[in-house]
Amino acid sequence: MMTFRNLSEEDITLDLATKGKHSALSRIAVKLARRTGLDDRAVLRGIWRREKLGSTAIGRGIAVPHALLRSISSPVASFTRLAPPIDFNSPDSDPVDLVFTLLWPRSEARTFLPALSRLFRMVRAPLIREGLRLAQSPEEVMAILMSEARPVNGMADQCHALGGAKVNSEERKMKKHIQNSQKPSIVIGETDHQRLNKLALAAADRLPEVSDGLLIELERALVVADTSVPRNVVRMGSTVDYEADTGDGRTVTLVFPKDADISEGRISVLTPIGTALPGLSAGQTMGWSGRDDRRHKLTVLAVTQQHRAESEGLRSSETSRLLA
C-alpha cells in the first residue's frame, strides 16, 4: 500500500480552516509542492484533473485526492484534518474532515492501485477514523498511522516481502495485484464512471474486495465522453459474448445489482466477473478472481449495445436506484 515511511510530522496539518473544496486542495497542493520542489500549480492541476473525473471522497468524512506525476521519483503523502468539515460531493453526502493526499510517480503506476486499495481498507476502520479525529498533535497522528500501516518501500521491497513463505492475506492480495498488473487498457464513459464510482464506494463495507476491485478498474480506465465510447466496448447494459478459460462460450448482460438475474443472464457489476467487464472491448482478455480466490480468464468475443433510446430512458431512473 502507500507507504507512510516517508511521512513526517511536517506532512501533517491539523484543523485547517478553508473556504471549500478548491481552497482546501489549493492549500494542500502548495504544501506538497514545497515538499517536492515542484510548482504548486502543477501539483494542483494534477490533483484537480483527477477530481474532475469524480469526487475522491469515499464516505464517512474521508477523501483521498491524488495524482500521478512524471516529475517525481518516489511517492509523497500528506494528511490534513479540516475544521470545520467541508462539502466534497461525498457519496454519503457527509462533509469531509480527513484528507489523505497522495502524489505518485507515473513511472511506478503499477504499484499505485494496490496502494490505494489498501489505504481505502485501512481508513474504513472506525477506530482509525475516530483516533485521527481526536488526535491532539502530529505525533499522535503518526502513532495511529504507523500502528496500522506496514510500510513497504517500493516495488522491490514489495516483491521481497511477498516472496516469503509466511505471507498474510493482505500481502497475498497485493501479490495478486502485482502479478496481474499487465491488464488490457479499458475505456469507460463519463456517466458510467460516475455511477460505478458511487456504487463501489457505497458497497465498501458490505463487499470490500469487490468494491476494491471495481475502484481499481475505474481508477486505471481512460474516461471519455459518453458519445466517444466505441460501440465494441462493454458499458452498463451491454450484452457480452465471451469465452471462458474452460473454452466454453457464454453470453451475459452487465447490469446494476437491482437488475441482476442470473437465470436471465443478467449479471451484477458487483460480482467478481462483473467488475472485470466494464471498459473491455472485443478481442481483449482479462483475468479475474473468483470468490474462492482462484484465478480465471475471459476473452470478449462480441459486444452488443442496448438500443440508444432505451439506454437514455433508463439513465434518470437508474441514478436514483443504483444503490438499492
N, C-alpha and C positions, 0 to 999 in steps of 0.2 A: 504494500500500500504506500501511500505517500509517506515520506519519512519525516519525522519530527526531529531527527538527529541534528539538522542544521537550524532548527528553530531556536531562537534565543529569546530572552525576556524583552529585548528591544523590538521583537516582531509581534509583541502582544500589546494591544491597546484596549483599555477598559473604559466603558461608559462614555464612548464617543457620541457627542450630540451632533446630528446632521439635519439638513432640511428635507431629506428624502433620499430615494434610491440613487439618483445620479450624483448627488452630493456625497453620499457615503462611498460610492465606488471611486469617485474622483480623489477623495482624501486617502483612501486605501491605496490607490494606484500611485499617488505621489510618494507615499512611504515605501512601497515596494520598489519604485524606481530609484530612490536614494540607495536602497539596499543593493540593487543590482547594477547601478551605474547607467541605467537606461533612461531614455527620455520619458518623462511621465505621461506625455500624450500618447506615445507608442504603447505603453502599458495599458492605459485606459482604453485605447482603441481596441486592443486585443480582448480585454475583458468585456467591453460593451458589445463587440461583434458577436461574442458567444451569447450574451444576454438577450440580444435581439432575436435569437432563434427560439427563445422560450425562457421563462424565469428559471434561474438556478436555485431558487428556494425549493426546499424539499419537504416542507411542513414542520410543524412543532417549533416554529420560530427560528429555523436554521436555513442558511443559504450558503452555497458553495460556488461563488463566482470563480471562473478560471479561464486560462488562455494558454494555448500552445504557441511558443515563440521561437523563432530561429536564432534570436540574438542571445540566448542563454545556453549554458552547457550543463547546468545542474538544476534540480527543482528548487523553487523558492516558495515559502509558505508564510502566511500570517494569520493571526486570529484577532478578531475585533469584536468586542461586545458593545452594542449600541444602547444608548439610553437617552431618550426613550426609544422603544422599538419603532420600526418604520414599515410602511407598506412595501412589499416586494413581489406582489402578484403571486403569492404562495398558493399552492393547490388546495390547502385547507383554509385559506383566507386569513390565517393568523399573521400578525405583524412579525417581522424578523428582528431578533436582537443578537443572535450568534452568527457571525460571518467568518467562515474559513475560506481564505483566498489562496489559490494555487496558480503559480506560473510554472509551466513545464516545458523543457526543451523539445522542440519539434523533432529533433533527431532521436529522441527517446520516446516517441509517441506510443510505441508498443507497450511500454510499461505504465503509461498513464491511465488507461482504462481500468486495469486491475487495481491500481492505487485508488482511483476514485470510488470504485465499488466497495473497497474495504473501508474507506473513510465513511461512506454512507452507513455501513453497518455499525461502525463504532459510535457515531453520533446519534444513532437511534436509541442507544441505551439510556433509559431515564436517569440513572444515577450520574452519568457523564454530563448530560444536559443540565441537570439541576446543580451539579457541582460547579460547572462553568458559570452559571448564573449567580452563584453565591460567593465565588472566589473574590477575595479581597485584594489580591496582588498578582502580578505576572508570575511570581514564584509559585503561587498556588495553582494557577492555570497550568504551568509547566508540569507540576507534580501530577495533576489529573491526566494530562495528555500522555505523559511518559508512562504512567501506570497502565494505560490501555494499549498504547501503540508499541508494537515490537518493531523497532526501526530496522529497515533493510536498505542498505546503501547501494543503489544502482543495480543494473541488470546482472552483473557478475555475482554480486553478493546474493541476489535473489536466487539465481540458479544454484549457487553453492548451498544455500540454506535448504533448498528444495531437494537436493540430491541425497541428503542423509536418509538413513533407514527409519529414523523416528520423526516423521512429519505429522503435524496435526491436521485437522480437517481444513482450517483456513489456508494452510500452506499448500495442501493438495488442490484447493480451488485456484490459487494463484498459479500453480504449476500448469494446471489445465489451460488457464488464460495464455500463459507464455507459449506453451506447446502448440496452441491453436491460433496464434496471433496473425498468421497469414490467411486472413479471411478475404473473400471476394469483396470488391467495392460495392456499395449499395447506394441507392438514390431514393429519397423519401420526400414527398410533397409537404409544403408548409403546414397544411391543415392536419394531415395525418400525424406529422411530427409533434405538433402542439397537443393533440388529443391523446396520443400514445404516451407522451411525457407525463401528462396529468394522470393517466391511468396507471402507469408504472409506479409513480410516487404514492398514489392512493393505496396501492396493493403492497407497499413495502413491508408492513407488519404481518400481513396475512400470508403472503407468498414472497418472502425475502429473496430467495435465489432466482425465481422467475423475474421478479422486479429488477434485480441487479442485471440479469441477462438482457432484458429489454432496454434498460437505461444505457448499457454499454453499446448496444446496436444503434440506438438513437444518437449517442454521442459521436460515433465514428461515421455516421451517414453524411452524405452530401445532401444538404437540404435545398430544394429548388421550389420555384413557384408551382402550384398545382398543375397549371397548364403546361409546364415544361417536363412533367414526368412522362417518360416514354411509355407507350402502350404495352410493351412486353415486360414491364416492371410490376412486381407484386405490390398492390395497395390494399388498404382495408376494403373488403368486399370483393376482391379479386378471386376468381376460381383458378386454381393452380393444378396442373398435371405435373407430377414429379415421379422420379424413380428412386425408390429406397435403396439402402445399401444391400438389401437382400435380393435386389433385382426386380422386385415387384413394382408395378406401376400403380399409382394411386391418384385420386382426384379429390381435392378439398377446396372449400371456400373459407377464406380468412375473415373472421368476424370479431366483434366485441363480445365480451363474456356473456351478456344477457341474451345474445342471439345464437349462442353455441348450441348445437345439437349434433352429436357425433353420428347418430343414426341417419341423419340427413347430409352428412359430410361437411357440416359447418363446424370448424374448429376455432376455439378461442385463441386470441393472440396472447393470452396469459397461460399458455401451456408451453412446455419446453420446445416442441416443434413449431408452435405458433410464433414464438419470439425469434426463430431463425428465418422466417419467411419474409417479413417486410423489407422492401427495397431490392430484393433479388430479381434478376432478370433471367429470361430463358437461356439455358445453357450453363448457368452458374451452378457450382457445387458448394454446399455449406455443411459444416459439421455442427452437431448439436448433442447435448447430453440428456438422456432420459432421466426419469425420476429415480431410477436405480443407479444413476451416475455412470451408466455405460455410454460410450461414445457411438454415435451413428452419423451417417452422411445421407444427404439427399441431393439429387440433381433436378433442377427445374427444367421441365421439357416444354411447357407452354403456359402462357398466362392469358386468361380471358377476363376482360373488364366488364362489370355490370353496366347496363345501359346508362348513359350520362344523365338523363333526366331522372332516373331512379336514384342515382347516386346523389344528385343535388337535392332531391326531395328528402333524403334521409339525413342530411347534414344537420339541419336545425333540430330535429328530434333526437339525433344521436348524442349531441353535445350534452343535453340535459340528463341522459340516462347512461352515459358511459360508465359511470362508477356504480351503477345499480347492482 
